[in-house]
Amino acid sequence: MKKIVLSTLMLTLLSTNSLADNIIGGAIGYGAQEFELNNITNEGDEFNFDLYYRYMINKNIGVEAGWQSATGGIGSFIIDQISEVKDAHYSGPRIASYFQYPIFNETYAYAKLGVNKYKLDYLLNDISSNESDLGFEGSIGFEKRFKPGIGLNLEYRLINSSIIKANQFLIGFSYKF
C-alpha cells in the first residue's frame, strides 16, 4: 500500500501539465454488503458516504484519493436481530487511477481502479472487534460538468477484499478548480 501511495504522489508531483485540474467531491450511496468473519458470513444492505480529492494529470487521466465510510441499512438492522455478527460498519482510505472519456457536451463516462484499506468494526457475541485488510476497488460511472466547475455524477462501485465484499450505487457532487 505504501509503495502505491508513494508512486501515485510522485507521479502527481512530477506532473507539470498546466491544464491539470483539481477536483474535490463527495457522494452518498446505497448498496449490498457481505462480511466474512471467523467463518461466519453476514450479508445485508448499507448506506455509504465518500469524500475525495482528484488530481487530473491531463484531460482524461487522473489520480484520486478518498475516504469512505459505510454502515448498515434498514435490511441490515433487521438481519442484525438474528445474526451472530451485529453492528458491522467499515471505513478507511482508498486510492485509485481515474480514466474518463468524453461522450458529449461536458458529459463523461469514467472508470476507477484502485486499492482500499478499510477497517471493519463489529460486535460478535457482544464483544467489540475489528479487522482490517487491503482490497480491490473498481468503479464505472457518468459525470456531467456544469459551469462554474460544478459536477454531478452517478457511479457503480465494487469492493472486494478477504473480509468485505460490496456493490454500491452512488450519487455525487464535485467542484473543479
C-alpha positions, -999 to +999 in steps of 0.1 A: +000+000+000+028+024+009+045+018-025+013+025-044+006+057-024+042+070-028+042+061-065+009+080-070+021+110-051+054+111-070+035+109-103+013+138-092+041+160-080+062+154-111+034+162-135+039+197-149+008+198-171-006+233-170-040+220-180-043+199-149-074+203-127-080+197-091-114+183-081-129+178-047-161+159-042-184+137-022-210+111-027-237+092-009-250+058-018-267+026-011-258-010-018-253-046-007-225-058+016-212-091+027-187-097+055-167-129+061-157-130+097-143-161+116-160-184+091-193-165+096-209-148+067-230-117+073-250-102+044-271-070+043-275-036+029-256-004+036-256+034+033-222+048+023-205+082+023-175+091+003-152+122+002-124+125-023-097+147-040-088+141-076-058+154-095-062+153-133-028+147-149-043+155-183-079+159-195-086+121-195-064+106-167-062+114-130-054+100-096-079+100-068-075+097-030-106+094-008-122+083+024-152+061+025-175+051+054-204+026+053-229+015+078-258-010+078-291-001+062-326-010+071-323-046+059-290-050+079-308-037+110-334-064+107-307-091+100-287-079+130-315-091+152-310-127+143-273-127+132-243-136+153-225-105+138-241-072+148-235-035+141-209-041+113-196-009+097-164+000+079-144+030+069-109+039+056-088+054+028-088+045-008-066+055-038-074+049-075-064+057-110-092+076-128-099+074-165-126+095-183-138+096-219-158+125-232-192+115-246-207+149-254-211+184-241-191+181-208-205+146-201-180+119-195-180+081-189-154+071-164-137+042-147-117+040-115-093+012-105-077+012-071-070-002-037-085+004-003-077-003+033-109-005+052-113-012+089-143-032+098-158-028+133-185-052+146-199-070+176-196-108+178-211-124+208-215-090+224-177-084+221-165-054+201-139-065+174-123-051+143-104-063+113-086-045+085-074-056+051-063-043+017-088-048-010-096-040-047-120-013-057-134-007-092-160+018-104-178+029-135-199+059-139-211+090-157-203+126-149-218+159-161-198+191-156-216+224-153-203+260-152-186+272-130-169+239-121-198+220-105-202+184-114-228+157-108-220+120-111-237+086-109-215+056-101-215+019-095-186+006-073-174-029-065-154-035-033-136-068-028-113-079+000-109-110+021-134-096+047-156-071+028-175-075-005-198-047-015-218-034-045-227+002-042-246+028-062-236+064-055-247+099-065-222+126-060-213+163-064-179+178-071-162+211-077-133+216-102-108+244-096 
